């Protein structure tokens, strides 16, 4: 079973709102409010982190359902209460879809160090993980190179010897925090559990800790029933079982066909919208822009290789998205599927959000920088670019260096001793690739850009020998320029045979 966890989380919040709940995004609890008469918890002091404004929320019952942050809220109630949550970091990586079959997953509960490894098709890519190690609670967990390499080394055990598992094929990496718990009422207080625990403090604070996605409705039932009993609330038992979430009412497996027929969406885009938004996909389709092409009629993609369209950014704002990070990670899964693609989509996403939310130029700049920082540290861009540092090992043999020198001379037609943008454009034209200067500059400025030769390192972010070594070892892959230059080199090597050498031909 697979699901889009970010979308499911949002669907739960939207469903609660549909049934009368008041929801608040980007809101943190500053402290608990207690009755001066009874000392019982009667509300919370909140802060809107986007505006800085603080406000009180009064309640008959306060439920602490804050995952890894469980103990920090419990200590707002009682500073002396012992911790029950042991946060554990789990790193995941995403690789190209060709690394796994479309309809088959693999789980190994007995790896080299006893941790569980899974290897699954996900969103037309391959997701692999995971690590399991103690960590500090933070809102910004960061994957490490050590964790990524551990997963890669385990993955190599499951693939044929003819398949090279390359470090450069890691398209995104992230770390999540599991809220493992100990039951404070249990005699064995040392054992950690992935099951959930419901506890009630002397002041009436209800805490639901631990648990997992596959048991979230049971967690809801146990928590609500405990709250009703403890606070004598005028309510029946929890009704979560069988309750349809937002978008489920009119969904069917063939709903995407109606999207294609009624709106002129690409089939892949329609399938994505239907599986993500359910029957709310029609609301997204209604605001999709006309492409100006014969087909698809509507639905401009944010990046060509993923089915996310610009209309989803607009719709995301209607569903309370307030930052660019919201869109690239929680309203779409771009950041989790391909960190570089997310980076490329950011400027357009920020432009769309700016129009919807009336952002100033300064605000747009701040959002762009914040999102890039998020991608760099939390989604694996840093560990990806760290593959090309000054300390990178150089392992080029003399024949490699000679090959790159020949390539350089082939491209430096005027024998200037350096290669210009015009030289690259001329070479690309030899393989019938027309590319404007802006696009070419964009490719050359990629963190993993590839110079055509060890001697052409003037604009390269790292010395060329290191870069070429990184390519050979698979630490860097997918460079657009590398592929184009290789094709061009092969094309230039082909020389037409003069007809006079063959007797004049026929």
Protein Blocks (a to p, Z undefined) as FASTA:
>chain_A
ZZdfklmmmmmmmmmmmnopacdehiacfbdcddfklopafbdcdddfknopacddddfb
dcddehjmmmmmmmmmomkbccfbdcdddddddddfklpcfkbccddfbdfnopacdddd
eehiacdddddddddddfbdcddfklmmmmmmmmmmmpcfklccdfklpmbdcddddddd
ddfkbmblmbccfbdcddddfkopacdeejifklmmmmmmmmmmmmmmmnopacdddfkg
opacehklmgcfklmmmmmmmnopafklmmmmmmmnmmmlmmmmmmpccehiabdfbhca
fbfkbcbdfklmmmmmmnopabfklmmmmmmmklmmommlmmmmmmmmmmmmmmmnopaf
klmmmmmmmmmmmmmmmnopmmmmmmmcfkbccfbdfklmmmmmmmmmmmmmnonopacf
klmmmmmmmnopacdfklmmmmmmpmkbccfbfklmmlpcbdfklmmmmmmnopaghilk
lmmmmmmmmmmmpccddfklnonpZZ
